[in-house]
Amino acid sequence: MSVQVYILIQTEVGKASSVAKTVGAIPGVTLAEGVTGPYDVIMRAESPSMEELGRAVLSKVQSVPGITRTLTCPVTSY
């Protein structure tokens, strides 16, 4: 069973489009779109484990230029 997360991203003014394009190209990211509201980009990612997700995806997201803040929301199923 894989781990899935949504990451809500705030960006510098005018950077949402380039951030969405850059994070969308990261392996493991399944969706990256610009949105309106308190966040500028929403992305979804999945990985075999939380450890792998942190190492392979989240660390790369944190290094994308133009990102000012992120909020990671793990997907749960009931």
DRENPA-3360 file (N, C-alpha, C; in nm, 2 decimals, always signed):
BEGIN
1 = MSVQVYIL = +0.08/-0.12/+0.00/+0.00/+0.00/+0.00/+0.09/+0.12/+0.00 ~ +0.06/+0.22/-0.08/+0.14/+0.34/-0.09/+0.09/+0.45/+0.00 ~ +0.18/+0.54/+0.03/+0.15/+0.66/+0.10/+0.12/+0.77/+0.00 ~ +0.01/+0.84/+0.03/-0.03/+0.95/-0.06/-0.05/+1.08/+0.03 ~ -0.01/+1.19/-0.03/-0.02/+1.32/+0.04/-0.07/+1.43/-0.06 ~ -0.14/+1.53/-0.01/-0.16/+1.65/-0.08/-0.07/+1.75/-0.01 ~ -0.01/+1.84/-0.09/+0.08/+1.94/-0.04/+0.02/+2.08/-0.09 ~ -0.01/+2.16/+0.01/-0.06/+2.30/-0.03/+0.06/+2.39/-0.02;
9 = IQTEVGKA = +0.07/+2.47/-0.13/+0.20/+2.55/-0.14/+0.16/+2.70/-0.16 ~ +0.23/+2.78/-0.08/+0.22/+2.92/-0.10/+0.35/+2.97/-0.17 ~ +0.34/+3.06/-0.27/+0.45/+3.10/-0.35/+0.47/+3.25/-0.34 ~ +0.59/+3.29/-0.38/+0.61/+3.44/-0.40/+0.52/+3.49/-0.51 ~ +0.49/+3.62/-0.51/+0.40/+3.68/-0.60/+0.44/+3.65/-0.74 ~ +0.35/+3.60/-0.83/+0.38/+3.57/-0.97/+0.46/+3.44/-1.00 ~ +0.48/+3.36/-0.90/+0.56/+3.24/-0.91/+0.47/+3.11/-0.92 ~ +0.34/+3.12/-0.90/+0.26/+3.00/-0.89/+0.27/+2.91/-1.02;
17 = SSVAKTVG = +0.27/+2.97/-1.13/+0.27/+2.89/-1.26/+0.41/+2.81/-1.27 ~ +0.52/+2.88/-1.24/+0.65/+2.82/-1.26/+0.67/+2.71/-1.15 ~ +0.62/+2.74/-1.03/+0.63/+2.64/-0.92/+0.55/+2.52/-0.95 ~ +0.42/+2.53/-1.00/+0.34/+2.42/-1.04/+0.41/+2.33/-1.14 ~ +0.46/+2.40/-1.24/+0.53/+2.33/-1.35/+0.65/+2.25/-1.30 ~ +0.73/+2.31/-1.21/+0.85/+2.25/-1.16/+0.82/+2.13/-1.06 ~ +0.72/+2.15/-0.97/+0.69/+2.04/-0.88/+0.62/+1.93/-0.96 ~ +0.55/+1.96/-1.06/+0.48/+1.86/-1.14/+0.57/+1.77/-1.21;
25 = AIPGVTLA = +0.70/+1.81/-1.23/+0.80/+1.73/-1.30/+0.88/+1.64/-1.20 ~ +0.85/+1.65/-1.07/+0.93/+1.57/-0.97/+0.87/+1.43/-0.98 ~ +0.95/+1.33/-0.99/+0.90/+1.19/-0.99/+0.82/+1.16/-0.86 ~ +0.71/+1.10/-0.87/+0.62/+1.07/-0.75/+0.51/+1.17/-0.74 ~ +0.52/+1.28/-0.81/+0.41/+1.38/-0.80/+0.31/+1.34/-0.91 ~ +0.18/+1.33/-0.87/+0.08/+1.28/-0.96/-0.01/+1.40/-1.01 ~ +0.00/+1.51/-0.94/-0.09/+1.63/-0.98/-0.02/+1.75/-0.92 ~ -0.02/+1.86/-1.00/+0.03/+1.99/-0.96/-0.05/+2.09/-1.03;
33 = EGVTGPYD = -0.13/+2.17/-0.96/-0.21/+2.27/-1.03/-0.22/+2.40/-0.95 ~ -0.23/+2.51/-1.02/-0.24/+2.64/-0.96/-0.39/+2.65/-0.91 ~ -0.41/+2.71/-0.79/-0.54/+2.73/-0.73/-0.55/+2.88/-0.68 ~ -0.67/+2.92/-0.65/-0.69/+3.05/-0.58/-0.73/+3.02/-0.44 ~ -0.71/+3.12/-0.36/-0.74/+3.11/-0.21/-0.61/+3.13/-0.13 ~ -0.60/+3.08/-0.01/-0.49/+3.10/+0.07/-0.36/+3.04/+0.02 ~ -0.37/+2.93/-0.06/-0.26/+2.87/-0.12/-0.26/+2.89/-0.27 ~ -0.14/+2.88/-0.33/-0.13/+2.91/-0.48/-0.12/+2.79/-0.56;
41 = VIMRAESP = -0.07/+2.68/-0.51/-0.05/+2.55/-0.58/-0.09/+2.44/-0.49 ~ -0.16/+2.34/-0.55/-0.19/+2.22/-0.48/-0.13/+2.10/-0.56 ~ -0.06/+2.01/-0.48/+0.00/+1.90/-0.55/-0.04/+1.77/-0.48 ~ -0.04/+1.66/-0.55/-0.06/+1.53/-0.49/+0.06/+1.44/-0.52 ~ +0.11/+1.37/-0.43/+0.22/+1.28/-0.45/+0.20/+1.15/-0.38 ~ +0.27/+1.04/-0.43/+0.26/+0.91/-0.37/+0.39/+0.84/-0.38 ~ +0.41/+0.75/-0.28/+0.54/+0.68/-0.27/+0.51/+0.55/-0.19 ~ +0.60/+0.46/-0.20/+0.58/+0.33/-0.13/+0.58/+0.35/+0.03;
49 = SMEELGRA = +0.65/+0.45/+0.08/+0.65/+0.46/+0.23/+0.67/+0.61/+0.26 ~ +0.64/+0.65/+0.38/+0.66/+0.79/+0.42/+0.80/+0.83/+0.42 ~ +0.89/+0.74/+0.46/+1.04/+0.77/+0.45/+1.08/+0.80/+0.31 ~ +1.04/+0.71/+0.21/+1.07/+0.73/+0.07/+1.01/+0.86/+0.02 ~ +0.89/+0.89/+0.06/+0.82/+1.02/+0.02/+0.90/+1.14/+0.07 ~ +0.95/+1.13/+0.19/+1.03/+1.25/+0.24/+1.16/+1.26/+0.17 ~ +1.22/+1.15/+0.14/+1.35/+1.16/+0.08/+1.34/+1.19/-0.07 ~ +1.25/+1.12/-0.14/+1.24/+1.14/-0.29/+1.16/+1.25/-0.34;
57 = VLSKVQSV = +1.06/+1.29/-0.26/+0.96/+1.39/-0.31/+0.97/+1.52/-0.23 ~ +0.95/+1.51/-0.10/+0.93/+1.63/-0.02/+1.06/+1.71/-0.01 ~ +1.18/+1.65/-0.01/+1.30/+1.72/-0.01/+1.32/+1.80/-0.14 ~ +1.28/+1.75/-0.25/+1.29/+1.82/-0.38/+1.19/+1.93/-0.38 ~ +1.07/+1.91/-0.33/+0.97/+2.02/-0.33/+1.02/+2.14/-0.25 ~ +1.08/+2.11/-0.13/+1.13/+2.22/-0.05/+1.24/+2.30/-0.11 ~ +1.31/+2.25/-0.21/+1.42/+2.32/-0.28/+1.37/+2.40/-0.40 ~ +1.24/+2.39/-0.44/+1.20/+2.46/-0.56/+1.20/+2.61/-0.53;
65 = PGITRTLT = +1.26/+2.69/-0.62/+1.26/+2.84/-0.60/+1.12/+2.90/-0.61 ~ +1.09/+2.99/-0.53/+0.96/+3.06/-0.53/+0.86/+3.01/-0.43 ~ +0.89/+2.90/-0.36/+0.80/+2.85/-0.26/+0.83/+2.92/-0.13 ~ +0.73/+2.97/-0.06/+0.75/+3.04/+0.07/+0.70/+2.95/+0.19 ~ +0.60/+2.86/+0.16/+0.54/+2.79/+0.27/+0.47/+2.66/+0.21 ~ +0.48/+2.55/+0.29/+0.40/+2.43/+0.24/+0.33/+2.38/+0.36 ~ +0.22/+2.30/+0.33/+0.14/+2.23/+0.43/+0.12/+2.09/+0.37 ~ +0.17/+1.99/+0.44/+0.16/+1.85/+0.39/+0.04/+1.79/+0.46;
73 = CPVTSY = -0.05/+1.73/+0.38/-0.18/+1.66/+0.43/-0.18/+1.52/+0.39 ~ -0.14/+1.43/+0.47/-0.15/+1.28/+0.43/-0.29/+1.24/+0.41 ~ -0.31/+1.16/+0.31/-0.44/+1.10/+0.28/-0.46/+0.98/+0.37 ~ -0.58/+0.98/+0.43/-0.62/+0.87/+0.51/-0.74/+0.80/+0.45 ~ -0.76/+0.67/+0.47/-0.88/+0.60/+0.42/-0.94/+0.53/+0.54 ~ -1.07/+0.53/+0.54/-1.15/+0.47/+0.64/-1.23/+0.36/+0.59;
% end
